[in-house]
Amino acid sequence: MTDFTVPDMSCGHCVKTITAAIMSQDANATVTTDLNSKTVSVHSRLADAEIRQLMTQAGYPPAV
């Protein structure tokens, strides 16, 4: 499992968009979010770089 900090994540719509972006490439991924800490935890067969790219393309780039 990898944790990403997403500074721009602030609501349920953000969570749905991020989750959909990741699951579009790995339907078996587990995506857990925490709006208070702006953290997204992902367990996926995708590489971290691929997940970062998907989140960025969805408009929610993770912090480096």
C-alpha positions as CSV (number, residue, x, y, z in Angstrom):
1,M,0.0,0.0,0.0
2,T,1.2,3.5,-0.9
3,D,0.1,6.7,0.7
4,F,-0.2,9.9,-1.3
5,T,-0.8,13.4,0.0
6,V,-3.2,15.3,-2.2
7,P,-3.3,19.0,-1.2
8,D,-6.2,19.9,-3.5
9,M,-8.5,17.1,-2.2
10,S,-11.3,18.8,-0.3
11,C,-14.6,17.1,-0.8
12,G,-16.5,13.9,-1.8
13,H,-16.4,14.8,-5.5
14,C,-12.6,14.9,-5.3
15,V,-12.6,11.5,-3.6
16,K,-14.9,10.0,-6.3
17,T,-12.8,11.5,-9.1
18,I,-9.5,10.2,-7.7
19,T,-11.0,6.8,-7.0
20,A,-12.5,6.5,-10.5
21,A,-9.2,7.5,-12.2
22,I,-7.3,4.8,-10.4
23,M,-9.9,2.1,-10.7
24,S,-10.3,2.8,-14.4
25,Q,-6.8,1.2,-14.8
26,D,-7.0,-1.3,-12.0
27,A,-10.6,-2.4,-11.1
28,N,-9.2,-4.5,-8.2
29,A,-7.4,-1.6,-6.6
30,T,-8.2,-0.6,-3.0
31,V,-8.4,3.2,-2.6
32,T,-8.9,4.7,0.9
33,T,-9.1,8.4,1.5
34,D,-8.9,10.7,4.5
35,L,-10.1,14.2,3.7
36,N,-8.9,15.6,7.1
37,S,-5.3,14.6,6.3
38,K,-5.7,14.9,2.5
39,T,-4.3,11.4,2.2
40,V,-5.0,8.7,-0.4
41,S,-3.9,5.2,0.3
42,V,-3.7,2.9,-2.7
43,H,-3.2,-0.9,-2.9
44,S,-2.8,-1.7,-6.6
45,R,-0.9,-3.7,-9.2
46,L,-0.1,-0.3,-10.8
47,A,3.3,1.3,-10.1
48,D,3.4,4.4,-8.0
49,A,4.4,6.5,-11.0
50,E,1.3,5.3,-12.9
51,I,-0.9,6.1,-9.9
52,R,0.6,9.6,-9.7
53,Q,0.0,10.1,-13.4
54,L,-3.6,9.0,-13.2
55,M,-4.3,11.3,-10.2
56,T,-2.5,14.2,-12.0
57,Q,-4.6,13.7,-15.2
58,A,-7.7,13.7,-13.0
59,G,-6.8,17.1,-11.7
60,Y,-5.5,16.1,-8.3
61,P,-1.7,15.9,-8.4
62,P,-0.2,14.3,-5.3
63,A,2.5,16.3,-3.4
64,V,6.1,15.2,-4.1
